[in-house]
Amino acid sequence: MHMQSVRTDVAALVDDDPRKHAFRVHRDAYVDQGVFELEIDRFFHHGWVYAAHESQLPAAASFVSTTLGRQPVLITRGSDGQLRGFFNRCRHRGAVVCKERQGQSDNFRCPYHGWSFKGDGSLAGLPGPDGYGADFPRAEMGLVPVAELASYRGFIFVSLARPDVDLQTHLGQARVFLDRLCDQRPQGLSVVPGTTRYGFDANWKLQIENALDFYHLPVVHRSFFEIKRARGESGKMTVRDFATDQCVALERGHGTVLASDANGHVHQHLFIFPNLVILENPAPQLRVIFPQRVDRTEIEGLAFFSADAGEAERSRLLGLYERFYGPMGFGTPDDIEIFRACMNGFMAEAAPWNDFSRGYHRELDHLPNGDAAAVMACGNITDETFVRGLYRWWMNALRDVRA
């Protein structure tokens, strides 16, 4: 698919008309290479990005490697229990020093010339030390630390460059909803080893929009609901069924949906800008978004449970996870096909605008039922309230960069 270079001002890509309750986003937001480069630089290389969960580094010498934007990162837990983040790059000739996704080691050996580094980032050793003179700055040749690493409720975030705000300010209104999700698991949250990793040829923001979009469920996932009906399973399966549930826009591009089940329990799909979705239904999943190109995205899905969940509960939830999120599940393959269809449709230059006006006329600036949590806007769960908040933040953040 041919992608073009930037040819328009970012502010011109979002058309927001509150008087007419109309909201549109231009196709160039999804297909313009220049816009994509701005996104990677502003959001992934100069802002807070989700990197890992503390349960993935349970003991001393645990590590996780990941990629933030285009930059490889290594997160370690030292013998002192401290979490540290480094650029995953040997100081000698640039090769990554850790190719494993997760594990336990306090020594990382470069595969090129054998330089090795400790978990605290310091240079542990190198072959043929007599090849370097007395003035060789060995103490300065350790792994380069990231600018900032901070954890909130076990979720580890990294900023590769000095961020404009601290992590708590970045999370903003989303902290209340993340607190609620974590408070439902008082023994802590535990991420299951292993991942569901897949990619698709479409822009990364389509995954963000889709994750909190309940309007598409009865259409795109019709076969899933038909099978549930045939098996006599209960649950919400039509747009009308979601009449009392909410879609919420939060500051700084975050958002959530709040859906109650038959027992009155509220499940969330919580999005933490720019790359983390925490889903509770139909099964718990951390979904991490890795933009590769303007038209290519990779996703890493991780199952999670309450840390005190028994074997029977873990088995039940893993079954639900595989049924919907797995490579042969009912959810993921359907969504990928829609993402491809959208990217193909974006090539129609005579129809360049996506409409996100659904529910604009009935939007509230507060949650219903006396819930005092601060929000930017609230609508029905099938409305596009979150997407409007997302693109207002997106536009302003990128416009500031260009200015």
DOTOR-387488 format. One record per residue (C-alpha): residue number from 1; residue in one letter; x, y, z. Coordinates in steps of 0.5 Angstrom, whole numbers, always signed. Layout:
<rs>
R seq type     x     y     z
R NUM    A     X     Y     Z
...
</rs>
This chain:
<rs>
R seq type     x     y     z
R   1    M    +0    +0    +0
R   2    H    +3    +7    -2
R   3    M    +3   +12    +4
R   4    Q    +5   +19    +2
R   5    S    +9   +24    +6
R   6    V    +6   +30   +10
R   7    R    +2   +35    +6
R   8    T    -2   +38   +11
R   9    D    -3   +42   +18
R  10    V    -4   +37   +23
R  11    A   -10   +41   +26
R  12    A   -13   +41   +19
R  13    L   -14   +33   +20
R  14    V   -19   +34   +26
R  15    D   -26   +38   +24
R  16    D   -30   +39   +31
R  17    D   -36   +43   +30
R  18    P   -40   +43   +37
R  19    R   -46   +47   +35
R  20    K   -47   +42   +30
R  21    H   -45   +36   +34
R  22    A   -41   +34   +28
R  23    F   -34   +31   +29
R  24    R   -29   +28   +23
R  25    V   -22   +26   +22
R  26    H   -19   +26   +16
R  27    R   -16   +20   +12
R  28    D    -9   +23   +13
R  29    A    -9   +22   +20
R  30    Y    -8   +14   +18
R  31    V    -4   +14   +12
R  32    D    +1   +20   +12
R  33    Q    +8   +18   +13
R  34    G   +10   +25   +16
R  35    V    +4   +25   +21
R  36    F    +7   +18   +23
R  37    E   +14   +20   +24
R  38    L   +11   +26   +29
R  39    E    +7   +21   +33
R  40    I   +13   +16   +34
R  41    D   +17   +22   +36
R  42    R   +12   +26   +41
R  43    F    +9   +20   +44
R  44    F   +13   +14   +44
R  45    H   +20   +18   +44
R  46    H   +19   +24   +48
R  47    G   +13   +22   +53
R  48    W   +11   +16   +58
R  49    V   +10   +10   +55
R  50    Y    +7    +3   +58
R  51    A   +13    -2   +58
R  52    A   +12    -8   +63
R  53    H    +8   -10   +69
R  54    E   +12   -11   +76
R  55    S    +9   -18   +76
R  56    Q   +13   -20   +70
R  57    L   +20   -18   +74
R  58    P   +18   -22   +81
R  59    A   +25   -23   +84
R  60    A   +32   -20   +84
R  61    A   +35   -21   +77
R  62    S   +29   -21   +73
R  63    F   +28   -17   +66
R  64    V   +24   -15   +61
R  65    S   +26   -13   +54
R  66    T   +21    -9   +50
R  67    T   +21    -4   +44
R  68    L   +18    +3   +45
R  69    G   +17    +7   +39
R  70    R   +23    +5   +35
R  71    Q   +28    +4   +41
R  72    P   +30    -2   +44
R  73    V   +29    -2   +52
R  74    L   +31    -7   +57
R  75    I   +28    -7   +64
R  76    T   +31   -10   +70
R  77    R   +30   -11   +78
R  78    G   +37   -11   +81
R  79    S   +39   -15   +87
R  80    D   +37    -9   +91
R  81    G   +30   -10   +89
R  82    Q   +30    -3   +85
R  83    L   +27    -3   +78
R  84    R   +32    +0   +72
R  85    G   +31    +2   +65
R  86    F   +36    +2   +60
R  87    F   +37    +3   +52
R  88    N   +38    -4   +50
R  89    R   +45    -3   +46
R  90    C   +52    -5   +47
R  91    R   +56    +1   +48
R  92    H   +62    -2   +44
R  93    R   +59    -3   +37
R  94    G   +51    -2   +38
R  95    A   +48    -9   +38
R  96    V   +42   -11   +43
R  97    V   +45   -14   +49
R  98    C   +39   -18   +51
R  99    K   +34   -21   +45
R 100    E   +30   -25   +50
R 101    R   +23   -22   +52
R 102    Q   +23   -24   +59
R 103    G   +27   -28   +64
R 104    Q   +32   -28   +70
R 105    S   +39   -26   +69
R 106    D   +44   -21   +72
R 107    N   +49   -21   +66
R 108    F   +47   -19   +59
R 109    R   +53   -21   +54
R 110    C   +53   -18   +47
R 111    P   +53   -23   +42
R 112    Y   +58   -19   +37
R 113    H   +64   -18   +41
R 114    G   +62   -21   +48
R 115    W   +62   -15   +52
R 116    S   +58   -16   +58
R 117    F   +54   -12   +63
R 118    K   +51   -13   +70
R 119    G   +43   -12   +72
R 120    D   +45    -5   +74
R 121    G   +48    -3   +67
R 122    S   +55    -3   +69
R 123    L   +60    -6   +65
R 124    A   +62   -13   +68
R 125    G   +67   -15   +63
R 126    L   +70   -15   +56
R 127    P   +75   -20   +52
R 128    G   +82   -18   +51
R 129    P   +82   -12   +56
R 130    D   +89   -11   +55
R 131    G   +87    -8   +48
R 132    Y   +85    -2   +52
R 133    G   +89    +3   +55
R 134    A   +90    +6   +62
R 135    D   +85   +12   +59
R 136    F   +80    +8   +57
R 137    P   +73   +10   +61
R 138    R   +71    +4   +63
R 139    A   +66    +6   +68
R 140    E   +63   +10   +63
R 141    M   +61    +5   +58
R 142    G   +55    +2   +62
R 143    L   +49    +1   +59
R 144    V   +45    +8   +58
R 145    P   +39    +9   +63
R 146    V   +33   +12   +60
R 147    A   +31   +19   +62
R 148    E   +25   +16   +67
R 149    L   +22   +10   +70
R 150    A   +16   +10   +74
R 151    S   +11    +5   +77
R 152    Y    +4    +6   +79
R 153    R    +0    +0   +82
R 154    G    +5    -5   +79
R 155    F    +4    -2   +72
R 156    I   +11    +0   +69
R 157    F   +12    +7   +65
R 158    V   +18    +9   +61
R 159    S   +20   +16   +58
R 160    L   +26   +15   +54
R 161    A   +27   +23   +54
R 162    R   +26   +28   +60
R 163    P   +18   +28   +60
R 164    D   +14   +35   +60
R 165    V   +10   +32   +66
R 166    D   +11   +27   +72
R 167    L    +7   +20   +71
R 168    Q    +2   +22   +76
R 169    T    +0   +28   +72
R 170    H    +0   +24   +65
R 171    L    -4   +19   +68
R 172    G    -9   +24   +70
R 173    Q   -16   +22   +71
R 174    A   -15   +15   +69
R 175    R   -11   +14   +75
R 176    V   -18   +13   +79
R 177    F   -21    +8   +74
R 178    L   -14    +4   +74
R 179    D   -15    +5   +82
R 180    R   -22    +2   +81
R 181    L   -19    -4   +77
R 182    C   -13    -6   +81
R 183    D   -18    -5   +88
R 184    Q   -22   -11   +85
R 185    R   -16   -15   +86
R 186    P   -13   -13   +93
R 187    Q    -8   -19   +93
R 188    G    -5   -16   +86
R 189    L    -5   -17   +79
R 190    S    -1   -23   +76
R 191    V    +1   -23   +69
R 192    V    +1   -30   +66
R 193    P    +8   -32   +62
R 194    G    +7   -32   +55
R 195    T    +4   -28   +50
R 196    T    -1   -27   +44
R 197    R    +3   -23   +39
R 198    Y    +0   -22   +32
R 199    G    +1   -16   +27
R 200    F    -4   -13   +22
R 201    D    -3    -8   +16
R 202    A    -6    -2   +18
R 203    N    -5    +4   +22
R 204    W    -4    +3   +30
R 205    K   -10    +8   +32
R 206    L   -15    +3   +29
R 207    Q   -13    -1   +35
R 208    I   -14    +4   +40
R 209    E   -21    +6   +37
R 210    N   -23    -1   +36
R 211    A   -21    -3   +43
R 212    L   -27    +2   +46
R 213    D   -32    +1   +41
R 214    F   -38    -3   +43
R 215    Y   -42    +0   +37
R 216    H   -38    -5   +32
R 217    L   -39   -12   +37
R 218    P   -46   -14   +34
R 219    V   -44   -13   +27
R 220    V   -36   -15   +27
R 221    H   -37   -21   +32
R 222    R   -44   -23   +30
R 223    S   -42   -30   +29
R 224    F   -39   -30   +36
R 225    F   -46   -28   +39
R 226    E   -50   -33   +35
R 227    I   -46   -39   +38
R 228    K   -47   -36   +45
R 229    R   -54   -36   +43
R 230    A   -54   -43   +41
R 231    R   -51   -45   +47
R 232    G   -56   -42   +51
R 233    E   -51   -37   +54
R 234    S   -53   -30   +57
R 235    G   -50   -23   +56
R 236    K   -51   -17   +53
R 237    M   -51   -18   +45
R 238    T   -54   -12   +42
R 239    V   -54    -5   +42
R 240    R   -60    -4   +46
R 241    D   -57    -9   +51
R 242    F   -52    -3   +53
R 243    A   -57    +2   +54
R 244    T   -54    +4   +61
R 245    D   -47    +3   +60
R 246    Q   -42    +9   +59
R 247    C   -36   +11   +54
R 248    V   -32   +16   +58
R 249    A   -27   +21   +55
R 250    L   -21   +22   +60
R 251    E   -16   +28   +59
R 252    R    -9   +27   +56
R 253    G   -12   +22   +51
R 254    H   -14   +16   +56
R 255    G   -21   +13   +56
R 256    T   -25    +8   +59
R 257    V   -32    +4   +58
R 258    L   -36    +2   +64
R 259    A   -40    -4   +62
R 260    S   -44    -8   +68
R 261    D   -46   -15   +68
R 262    A   -52   -19   +70
R 263    N   -49   -19   +77
R 264    G   -48   -11   +77
R 265    H   -41   -12   +77
R 266    V   -38    -6   +72
R 267    H   -32    -9   +67
R 268    Q   -28    -4   +64
R 269    H   -24    -3   +58
R 270    L   -19    +2   +60
R 271    F   -14    +5   +55
R 272    I    -8    +9   +58
R 273    F    -5   +13   +52
R 274    P    -1   +12   +48
R 275    N    +0    +4   +48
R 276    L    -4    +0   +53
R 277    V   -11    -3   +53
R 278    I   -13    -6   +60
R 279    L   -19   -11   +58
R 280    E   -23   -14   +63
R 281    N   -29   -18   +59
R 282    P   -30   -23   +56
R 283    A   -23   -25   +59
R 284    P   -18   -20   +63
R 285    Q   -12   -18   +58
R 286    L    -7   -13   +57
R 287    R    -6   -11   +50
R 288    V    +0    -7   +48
R 289    I    +1    -3   +42
R 290    F    +7    -3   +38
R 291    P    +7    +2   +32
R 292    Q   +12    -1   +26
R 293    R   +10    +3   +20
R 294    V    +4    +8   +18
R 295    D    +1    +2   +15
R 296    R    +4    -4   +20
R 297    T    +2    -5   +27
R 298    E    +4   -11   +32
R 299    I    +0   -13   +38
R 300    E    +2   -16   +45
R 301    G    -3   -19   +49
R 302    L    -2   -22   +56
R 303    A    -7   -25   +60
R 304    F    -7   -23   +67
R 305    F   -11   -26   +74
R 306    S   -12   -24   +81
R 307    A    -5   -26   +84
R 308    D   -10   -30   +89
R 309    A   -14   -34   +83
R 310    G   -14   -41   +84
R 311    E   -13   -46   +79
R 312    A   -20   -47   +77
R 313    E   -21   -40   +76
R 314    R   -15   -39   +72
R 315    S   -17   -45   +67
R 316    R   -23   -42   +66
R 317    L   -21   -35   +65
R 318    L   -15   -38   +60
R 319    G   -21   -41   +56
R 320    L   -25   -35   +55
R 321    Y   -18   -31   +53
R 322    E   -17   -37   +48
R 323    R   -24   -37   +45
R 324    F   -24   -29   +44
R 325    Y   -17   -27   +44
R 326    G   -13   -33   +41
R 327    P   -11   -33   +34
R 328    M   -16   -38   +33
R 329    G   -21   -34   +37
R 330    F   -28   -30   +35
R 331    G   -25   -23   +36
R 332    T   -18   -22   +34
R 333    P   -19   -25   +27
R 334    D   -25   -21   +26
R 335    D   -22   -14   +28
R 336    I   -16   -15   +24
R 337    E   -20   -16   +17
R 338    I   -24   -10   +19
R 339    F   -17    -6   +20
R 340    R   -15    -8   +13
R 341    A   -22    -6   +10
R 342    C   -21    +1   +13
R 343    M   -14    +2   +10
R 344    N   -16    +0    +4
R 345    G   -22    +5    +4
R 346    F   -18   +10    +6
R 347    M   -15   +10    -1
R 348    A   -21   +13    -4
R 349    E   -19   +20    -4
R 350    A   -26   +23    -6
R 351    A   -28   +21    +1
R 352    P   -23   +23    +6
R 353    W   -27   +24   +12
R 354    N   -28   +19   +18
R 355    D   -35   +21   +22
R 356    F   -34   +20   +29
R 357    S   -41   +24   +31
R 358    R   -45   +19   +34
R 359    G   -47   +21   +41
R 360    Y   -44   +28   +41
R 361    H   -51   +31   +42
R 362    R   -52   +27   +48
R 363    E   -45   +28   +51
R 364    L   -45   +29   +59
R 365    D   -39   +32   +62
R 366    H   -40   +28   +68
R 367    L   -41   +20   +70
R 368    P   -49   +18   +71
R 369    N   -51   +16   +78
R 370    G   -48   +20   +82
R 371    D   -41   +18   +81
R 372    A   -36   +23   +83
R 373    A   -30   +21   +78
R 374    A   -28   +27   +74
R 375    V   -28   +26   +67
R 376    M   -28   +30   +60
R 377    A   -34   +27   +57
R 378    C   -39   +21   +58
R 379    G   -44   +18   +53
R 380    N   -47   +11   +52
R 381    I   -42    +6   +51
R 382    T   -44    +5   +43
R 383    D   -42   +13   +42
R 384    E   -36   +15   +40
R 385    T   -35   +20   +46
R 386    F   -28   +17   +47
R 387    V   -25   +18   +40
R 388    R   -27   +25   +40
R 389    G   -23   +26   +47
R 390    L   -17   +22   +44
R 391    Y   -17   +26   +37
R 392    R   -17   +33   +41
R 393    W   -11   +31   +45
R 394    W    -8   +28   +39
R 395    M    -9   +34   +35
R 396    N    -7   +39   +40
R 397    A    +0   +35   +42
R 398    L    +2   +34   +35
R 399    R    +0   +41   +34
R 400    D    +5   +44   +39
R 401    V   +11   +40   +36
R 402    R   +10   +43   +29
R 403    A    +9   +50   +32
</rs>
